[in-house]
Amino acid sequence: MSTIILVVHLLLALAMIGVVLLQKSEGGGLGMGGGMSGFMTGRSTANLLTRTTAILAAGFMVTSIALALLAGVQRAPHSIIEQSQPAAPSAPAEPAAPSVPLTK
């Protein structure tokens, strides 16, 4: 479930980046400038891109909240005290006898 929401979240982010880059900025930017001739007039393009950006931003926020909620539900609460109990000390290992005599 979270994988599907994550993929949708990433697609929304990429689409929002593309739509924002298409918008005309004060300096021209990557906007669809070039006069009034074309598929859409300047005003209708601005309205369409503004609405599209708002819809994509709303979807991005919804998927962000959904991912945050899923991350909180999947993690079980745990106690630091129970987790940090020291392990029982083991008995020291006895030194092994050398396999070859050291002196004659």
KEPAKE-466639 format. One line per 4 residues: number of its first residue (from 0); their letters; for each residue y, z negated, x of C-alpha. Coordinates in Angstrom, 1 decimal, decimal comma, padded with zeros to 4 digits, always signed. Last residue first. Layout:
// residues N
NUM = a = Y/Z/X  ... .
***
This chain:
// residues 104
103 = ktlp = -028,4/-024,8/+062,7  -025,1/-024,7/+060,7  -023,9/-023,1/+057,4  -027,3/-022,6/+055,8 .
99 = vspa = -027,2/-019,5/+053,5  -027,3/-019,8/+049,7  -024,6/-022,5/+049,6  -025,3/-025,2/+047,0 .
95 = apea = -023,2/-024,8/+043,9  -020,4/-027,2/+043,1  -021,0/-029,1/+039,9  -018,8/-027,9/+037,0 .
91 = pasp = -016,4/-030,4/+035,6  -017,3/-031,6/+032,1  -015,3/-029,8/+029,4  -012,1/-031,2/+028,0 .
87 = aapq = -011,9/-030,9/+024,2  -009,4/-028,2/+023,2  -005,9/-029,3/+022,6  -004,6/-029,2/+019,0 .
83 = sqei = -001,7/-026,6/+018,8  -002,8/-024,7/+015,6  -003,1/-027,7/+013,4  +000,3/-029,0/+014,4 .
79 = ishp = +002,0/-025,6/+014,0  +000,8/-025,4/+010,5  +000,0/-022,0/+009,0  +001,4/-020,0/+006,1 .
75 = arqv = -000,5/-016,8/+005,4  +001,3/-013,5/+006,3  +000,5/-010,8/+003,8  +003,0/-012,0/+001,2 .
71 = gall = +006,0/-012,1/+003,6  +005,3/-008,6/+004,9  +004,9/-007,3/+001,4  +008,2/-008,8/+000,4 .
67 = alai = +010,0/-007,3/+003,4  +008,4/-003,9/+002,7  +009,5/-004,0/-000,9  +013,0/-005,0/+000,0 .
63 = stvm = +013,3/-002,1/+002,5  +011,8/+000,3/-000,1  +014,4/-000,6/-002,6  +017,2/-000,3/-000,1 .
59 = fgaa = +016,1/+003,1/+001,0  +015,8/+004,3/-002,6  +019,3/+003,1/-003,3  +020,6/+004,9/-000,1 .
55 = liat = +018,8/+008,1/-001,1  +020,4/+008,0/-004,6  +023,9/+007,2/-003,2  +023,6/+010,0/-000,6 .
51 = trtl = +022,5/+012,5/-003,2  +025,4/+011,5/-005,4  +027,9/+011,9/-002,6  +026,3/+015,2/-001,5 .
47 = lnat = +026,5/+016,6/-005,0  +030,1/+015,4/-005,6  +031,2/+016,8/-002,2  +029,5/+020,1/-002,8 .
43 = srgt = +031,2/+020,3/-006,3  +034,6/+019,8/-004,7  +034,2/+022,3/-001,9  +032,9/+025,1/-004,1 .
39 = mfgs = +029,2/+025,9/-004,2  +027,3/+029,0/-003,0  +030,1/+030,4/-001,0  +033,7/+031,3/-001,0 .
35 = mggg = +036,1/+028,3/-001,0  +036,6/+028,1/+002,7  +034,5/+027,6/+005,7  +033,1/+024,1/+005,5 .
31 = mglg = +029,5/+023,0/+005,0  +029,9/+020,0/+007,1  +028,5/+019,5/+010,6  +031,7/+017,8/+011,7 .
27 = gges = +035,0/+019,1/+010,3  +037,2/+016,5/+011,9  +037,9/+014,5/+008,7  +034,2/+014,6/+007,8 .
23 = kqll = +032,4/+017,1/+005,7  +029,0/+016,0/+004,5  +026,0/+017,7/+006,0  +025,4/+015,0/+008,5 .
19 = vvgi = +025,2/+012,4/+005,8  +022,6/+014,5/+003,9  +020,4/+014,9/+007,0  +020,5/+011,2/+007,9 .
15 = mala = +019,7/+010,3/+004,3  +016,7/+012,7/+004,3  +015,4/+011,1/+007,6  +015,8/+007,6/+006,1 .
11 = lllh = +014,2/+008,5/+002,8  +011,2/+010,0/+004,7  +010,9/+006,8/+006,8  +010,9/+004,6/+003,7 .
7 = vvli = +008,4/+006,9/+001,9  +006,1/+006,6/+004,9  +006,6/+002,8/+005,0  +005,9/+002,5/+001,2 .
3 = itsm = +002,6/+004,4/+001,7  +001,6/+002,2/+004,6  +002,5/-000,9/+002,7  +000,0/+000,0/+000,0 .
***
